[in-house]
Every structure is written in C-alpha cells, then in structure tokens.
Amino acid sequence: MTRVAGQAAEVARAEAQAVLALVQDEARRGRLADVVAAIDDGEVEGADAEALAELLELGLATGRVRAVYGPEGEQAALGLFRRLPLGRELAETTRGVNEALEALAGRTIERIAVSAVGPGEYGVSISTEGFEIALRLGKAGARVQSIGT
C-alpha cells in the first residue's frame, strides 16, 4: 500500500481526472474513477497503484507534469512514482547495473558503444582490458545483459 498525500496527491488526482475526461471506454473510465477514489482516500494499492504509476509515468515522460504543475509538481509526482511498485522495480534494476559497473573501477576503458535495440530500448557495451559489460537500457529499466572477458 502506498500513501498519497500533499502535492503528490493533487498532481496524481489531476492527472487521473484529465485522462478520465478524455477516455470513452466505460471499463477504462471505471478503472480511472477507482484510482481517483483511492487517491482521495489517501492510499493506493494493487491495480490502482499500477494504473496510477502508468499515469504518472506518461505525464513525467512526456513533460506534461512539469509543464502543467511546474518543477515542484514534477518532483512530487516523481517522488510518488518512485514509491509505487513500478517505480521501486525500476530503481531496483539500476542496483544490479551499478554493481556490474563497479567491476570497471580502476580499469582503462577501451571502447564504449551504444546501439538502438528497439523503440525506447538501447544496448550499451563497455570494453576494458580483457573485460566487457553489455547493458540494456529502456522503459523496463536498466539491466545487465552480459558480463564477460
């Protein structure tokens, strides 16, 4: 369960209501109404937390949250997103990448290459003296693809 309060609640509620105003599908409208009700109750969990994370992710990625609510609203929304299960999961993926990158400490980097793997998905290859790390970066987070010599 994630507590939603203060400016984060204001931004989350407004984003959910903005999308609700545009959606025609009754089932989707019902889901969004449930999210708004959960925000008003001050706590989201389960499907409501997933839907709220998707709404915040979209607003943050497109710049809408910053444009409409300013830098403070953006920071509030980002803080809330990071506390939701999807945000925590994305943060966790970076821990594994950081641990792998620590293996490069003190080594001379010989080559770095970035490749587009797909829409919003990138591969990063870092080679050092007899060591290579391949990373995948994208919407699903950052993850180590391979580590080898």
N, C-alpha and C positions, 0 to 999 in steps of 0.2 A: 504494500500500500504506500502511495506517495502523497505526502501532504502538499496542498496547493494553496498558497496564501499571498497576500500583498500584491505587488505589481505583477508578479508572475501569474497570479490568478486573473488579474484584469486583462493581461495580454492573451492568456490562454482562452478565456471566455470570449473575448472579442474575435479572436481568430476562428474559433469554432462557430460562432454566430455568423461571421462573414461567409464562411463556407456553407453553412446551413441555409443562408439566404439564397445561394446560387444553385443548390442541389435540387433536382426534380424527383429523383428516385425516392419513393416513400420509405423503403427499408433503410437507405442511407440517411435519410432525414431523421428517422427514428434513432439510429445509432448516434448521430451528432447531437440530438436532443438529450440522449442519455449522458453523453460526455459533458455537455453544458451543465446538466443537473449534478453530476459528480463534482465538477469544479465548484459549483455553488455550495455543495456540501463540504468542500474543503479537502477531499481525499479522492484519489483515483486509483483504480486497481484493475487488473485483468484486461478485458477487451477495451475498457475506457482508457486505460493507461496507454495501450497500444495505439488506439486511434488518436489520442492527444499527442503522442510522440510523433506520429506521422504528420499531423497538422503543424506542429512546431518545426519539424524538420523541413517541411516545404516552405514555411514562412521564413525560416532562417536562411535556407539555401538560396532562395530567390531574392533575398534582400527586402522582402515586403515588411518583415517585422521591424527592421531598422528604419525603413522609410516612413512607416506609419507611427511607430511608438518611440522612435529615437534610440540613441545608444543605450540609455538606461533600460528601456523596454526590451531591447535586444539582449542585454546582459541578463535581465530577469528571466527571459524566455530560455536563453541558453543554459542558465543555472537549473531551471526546471527540467529541461530536456535531459541534462546530464544525470539527474536523479531518477528519471524514468527508466524502466528496464532496457529499452532500446539504447538509450544514451549510455547507461552503465556498461552494456555489452560492447558498444563501440569503443569506450575508454579502455576496457579490458584487452581488446585486440592490440592496442598500442603497447601494452606492457610487454607482450611477447616480442614485438618488433624491437623495442628498446633493449631488451635482454640480448637479442641476437646482435644488435649493433654494437653492444659493449665489447663483443669479440674483436671488433676492429680497432679498439683503443691501442694506440702506440704503433699501429701498422701504417705503412705508406700506401695510400690509395693509388692504384694504377689506372683504374677505369671506372667510370660511372655512366650508366646508360638508362634512359627512361623510354619506355615504349607504351603506346596506346594499345591496350588489350581489347577494349570494347567501350561502349558508351559509359563514361564516368569511371572507367576501370583502367589502371595503369600498372605496368610492371617496372620495377626498379632493380637494376643489377649493379652491385658494387663489388669490384675485384681488388684484392690486395695481393701481396706477395704469397702466392700459393693458396689463397683462400677466396671464396666467393659467397655472397649472400644474395639471394633473389627474393624480392618483396613484392607483394600485390597490394595496391592501394586503391580503394574505391568506396562506394556507398556502404558496402558491408563492413567497412573498417580497414584496418591495416593488418596484414598477416605475413608471416614468413612462409615463402613458397619452398625454398630450399636453402640449405647451408652445406657447403662442401669445400673440398680442396681441389 
